[in-house]
């Protein structure tokens, strides 16, 4: 009998000890400081005369670019539409990119205005690569539309289309296949977190459906303050590079 009582007392003591240890472990776990989960950068809307929200994005050329690393320079951030509908590239975007390359070559825009020019794409690297590869043929298509072989034989609608193209695309620009120049960092916003926050991404815009950027321009001064903001209302409504250089001239180096 004594042996049974001894065994029972031992079991009770062991159970109480186990309960105490479990309680201590739970208390320690509760009081142990929790390491906060890493948070993604919170993008914010861009407000005129306020600091532009910082961001870091991969570039098509490789590596990544953080906006604040450009402090001390003016920044021209251009959003390309890329697509004008399912499977159709935006002709004006094609031209505007080639025009930017030409302006930089002739006017030395970045050197003259102590500026960096960034192109933002709300698409993956693969999609941007396809767009760049298609640029030479797209520019050739524009030239053919401006200069048809027998313009006098066009009907009224054809003549109006020709004149409209000559107005929209005054320069005869061309690029060699496989040799599209990349003088500007091309930012890749494939998950569209920045583009959506800035309000420059849409699935339906200017009369066409499909994933597309909204043509836009943001100009920041060397202190990172937003001095100019343009978000397109239709695809033909875009400021010229001459106009953007006037803004840069007002902002100063």
PyMOL commands that set and color helices and strands:
alter all, ss='L'
color gray80, all
select helices_A, chain A and resi 2-31+67-70+91-107+109-112+125-146+151-153+156-168+193-198+241-251
alter helices_A, ss='H'
color red, helices_A
select strands_A, chain A and resi 56-59+64-66+74-79+83-85+88-89+115-121+185-188+201-205+208-213+216-220+226-231
alter strands_A, ss='S'
color yellow, strands_A
deselect
rebuild
show_as cartoon
